[in-house]
């Protein structure tokens, strides 16, 4: 059986941490930033983890499980 290929868009968007969780960046940061408060923009800067419901699917796209 041939090797599985990693999903190209997934490898650009997600990183797997040392503990095995999947890290992602927040949405709603690309445009219309002048309408968002400074507090909202500050919160959107940080990366967060993928929800447990989606984690298995993302790991499968990354060929990690």
Secondary structure, DSSP 8 states (H G I E B T S, - for coil): -------HHHHHHEEE-TTS-EEE--SS-SS-GGGS-HHHHHHHHS-EE--HHHHHHHHHHTT--
